[in-house]
Amino acid sequence: MKVGIKKLQENEWLVHIGCGAVKMDQFSVALLNITLEHLLALEAGAQHSTLDSYVKLGLRMKSLSSVNLQKLLRVLDSKDLLVMMLLAEDNELNTTIMSNIGGILSKQLEADLVTAKIPVDSLAKQAIRRIVEKIFELESLGQIEFTSEQTRYI
């Protein structure tokens, strides 16, 4: 079965699966991509972690500007953020978050990173999913914006 994805508007995608078509938002397309990766890996007899895929989506935070990252960090639960930092094991992410979250919370997260243990997969997946959902929600509402070298304004 073939799967095709076509961008219709800023946060609207048309997904063709076989002879059917469904309109989806960007977050749903990302979840579909995780599911398809998982199925392909299983079909090939390989291992695939949906948790790792969620973490990969969460790592998009690194590409936000300081202003946009601060907007995101204001609405995230610090416990979820701690789980993300523990699972990602990414020093660049940790440094970026610590420098944009505020002094008191930064010190608390730093102390928690040393003592906290990684939760079981189901709880970790829920925490990361909440972060990823909030990232996509704020992006679709135009409250945060991801930019790259290819971003151009008219």
N, C-alpha and C positions, 0 to 999 in steps of 0.2 A: 504494500500500500504506500502510495506517495503522499508526502505532506509538503504543502507549500504555504509560505507566509508572505503577505503583501501589506505594506504600510499604507493605510488609507489617509489618516490624519495624524496629528501630533500624538494622541494617545489611543488610536484606534487601528487595529490590525485585522486583516481578513485572513483567516486560517482555512486552507483547503485540506481536507483529509479524505482521501478517496474521492467520492463524488459529492461529498457534503462540504459546506462552507459555514464558518462561524465567525462572527465579529467578536474580538477580544480586546481587552486593555493590555497595556504593556506588561503589567505584573502577571497576568494570566498567561501571556505568551512565554514569559520567563519560566513559570512553573511547568508549562507544557514542554519546554526545552529540557528541563531537568528530568521530567518523566521519560522523554524520548531517549536521552542519554542513558538513563537507568535501564530501559528496555534493551537498547542496543548492546550495552555492556553484558547484561544477563544472557542475551542471545549468543554472544560471542564466548560465554563462559567466564567472563572477567568479573571483577568486583567493582561496584559503584556505590558511593556513599552519597545519599541525598543530603546529609548534613554538610558534607564538604561542598556540595553545590550551593547550598544556602549561604555558607561562609563566603564562598567566591562572590556571590551577589552582594553580600554585605561589604566586601572589600571595595566596592564602588565608592564608599565614603572617602577613600584616599584621593579621589579625583575631584572632590568638591573644593571650592575656594574656601578660605577661612570664614568668610561671612556666611556662606551657605551651610558649611559644616556646623557653625554655631547655632544656626536656626534649627538644624536637625537635632543636635545634641540637646537642645532645650526641651524637646518633646519626647525624647527616648528615656526609658526607665534605666537607671544606673545599673540595676542588677542584670538587665539584658545586655547592656553595654559591656559589663564585666565578663559575661559569658562569651560574647563576641571576641573580646580581646584575648581571653584564655584560649579559645579554639583556633583563632587565626594565627597565633604565634608570629605576629608580624610587628617587628620593632618600629617600622615606619608608621604603621597605623596607630600603635600605642603612643608614639611621640606626637603625632598629629592630634590625636584626641586629647591628650594631656595638656597640650598647649592651647587648646580651644575650648576647654570645658569649664575653666574657672579654678582658682587656687584651692579652695577647700575641698571641692569634689575631686580635683586632681590628686590631692594628697590621699584622700580616702580610697580612690581607685588604685593608686600605686600600692598602698598597704594591702588592699584586698587581693591584688594580683599575686602577691607573695604568699598569702595564706590560703586563698580559695582553691577549691578543688573543682575540676570539670564535672558538671552534673551528668546524669545519665543521658543517653542519646535523645530520648523522647522530650525531656525538659529542655535540653540544649537546642533541639530543633524548634521548639515553640518559641524560645527566646530570640533566636536568630530570625525566625519567620516574622516575629513582631517588628524587628528592626527593618527587615527588608520590605515588609508591607508599608511601613511608615516612610521609607525612602521613596518608594514608588508613588505613594499617595501625595507626598509633598511635591514631588516632581510633576505629577499630573495636574496638581492645582497651581503650578507655576510659582510655588513658594521657594523652591530650590532649583538650581540649574546645573547640570553637568556640562562642563566645557572641556574641550581638548584642543590640540593643535589645529585640527580641521574645522573648528567652530568659526563661522564667519557671520558677521552682522551686516545688514544692508543699511 
